[in-house]
Amino acid sequence: MDWLTDNKIPVGKWAAAAFDWLQDVGQPFFDGLALVMEWMIDGILWLLQTPPPLLVILLFVAFTWAVHRSWKLCLFVGLGFLFILNQDYWEETTESLTLVLSACVVCMAIGVPIGIAAAHRPRLYAAMRPVLDLMQTLPAFVYLIPAIVFFGIGMVPGLIATVIFVLPAPIRLTHLGISSTPKSLTEAAQAFGATPTQTLWKVELPYALPQIMTGLNQTIMLSLSMVVIAALVGADGLGVPVVRALNQVNTALGFESGFIIVVVAIMLDRMLRMERK
């Protein structure tokens, strides 16, 4: 079998050459993209860290009440944030929330329109499916390599790697929601003279809203799963104490920071869960 390994297909060399070419040709684009991402991250971080923590907690509780009208869920969210404050992880939590919210903004802004287009064009979705499968199955650590090459160290490469890993979720779920709209509803809208745009906004999107919100929910959960990995490229947040605990074999610090991540994940999941009534 030596003849087979001696004639190895240079996949790695081809990938390295492609990244070198992209870095040479697209550096102005990547610099501009990094600048926009930094502005967004700094803006969200300012909104979360400038006001008093209790005011931010109150706003999250108010949002939960506006969405669910459940005092029990509001109480749970309030107690969860107070627990984070008690454990002195407020700064790290707001940094992780910044990464998660930034990833949500980018992924939903890109994923929902692509999902709508794919639902209306089956051939487009058939062509996209292998790419989406690759994006979801490729180890998340692999995304850190080009992110570092193009964007350096910090929050931006962590955000880019998170977006690439998470993006298939809103695309798939938006496609599922739009394509599962009952044909009778769309035919009724068309019979009353609705244009394709009106059918989309008044029939398909309202019917697909629970699926789109599930896509948002999955985006948040997958983004939180990247918190620790993003810390390896210099991203701030709850992943930093986890990595520090791993390096120091510090059980107390690891359990403490890991439990905070779990609390944040559960709160965000309950806050944004929407079921079809």
Residue, then its C-alpha position, 0 to 999 in steps of 0.5 A: m500500500d506504500w504506492l497509494t500513500d506515496n501518491k497522496i492527493p495534496v488536499g492540505k496543500w491545496a487548502a493552504a494555497a487557497f487560503d494564502w490566495l484569499q489572504d492576498v487578494g481579499q485582505p481589504f475585504f476582511d479588514g472591512l468585515a473585521l471593522v464592522m464586526e468590532w463595531m457591532i461587538d463593542g456596541i452590544l457590549w456597551l449596552l450590556q455593561t454600561p447600565p447597572p446590572l440590576l437594570v439589565i436584569l430587569l430588562f431581560v425579565a420585562f422581555t420575558w414577560a412580554v413574550h410569554r406572560s408567565w410570572k414563573l418564567c420571569l422569576f426563573v430568569g430573574l433568579g438565574f441572573l441574580f445567581i450569576l451576579n452572586q457568583d461574580y461572573w457578570e462581566e464574563t456573562t455579558e461578554s459571552l452574551t455579546l458573542v451569542l447576540s452578535a452571532c444571532v444577528v449575523c446568522m438570522a440576517i443571512g440564514v432566514p433570506i437564504g432559507i426562504a429562497a431555498a424553500h421556493r427553489p428546490r434545486l437551490y436547496a439540493a445544491m446547498r445541502p452538501v455545503l450545509d452538511l459540511m459546515q455542520t460536520l466539520p470539527a469546530f476547531v477547524y474553523l479557528i484556523p482560517a479565522i485566525v489567518f484572516f482576522g487575527i486574535g480576539m472576539v472577531p475570529g471567535l464570532i466568525a468561526t461561530v457564525i460558520f458553525v451555526l449558520p446551517a441551523p437557521i437556513r434549514l429550519t427556515h426552509l422547513g417552516i416555509s416549505s411546510t406551509p399548507k398548500s391550501l393556505t397559499e392557494a387561498a391567498q392566491a385565489f384572493g389576488a395576493t402577490p408572491t410577496q404578499t403571500l410570503w409576508k402574510v401567509e408563509l412567514p406567520y405560519a413558519l414563525p415557530q420554526i424560525m424561532t426554533g432556528l433562533n433558539q438553536t442558533i443561541m444554543l450552538s453559539l453557546s457551545m462555541v464559547v469555550i472554543a472561541a476562548l482559544v483564539g482570544a475571545d472573552g467570555l465564560g470560555v476563558p475561566v473554563v480554559r483556565a480551569l482546564n490548564q490548572v486542573n482546577t475542579a472548583l473553577g471548572f464546575e463554577s464557570g461550566f454551571i454558569i454556562v448551563v444557567v445562561a443556556i437554560m434561561l435563553d432557551r426558555m425565554l425564546r422558546m415559541e410553540r405553535k398554538 
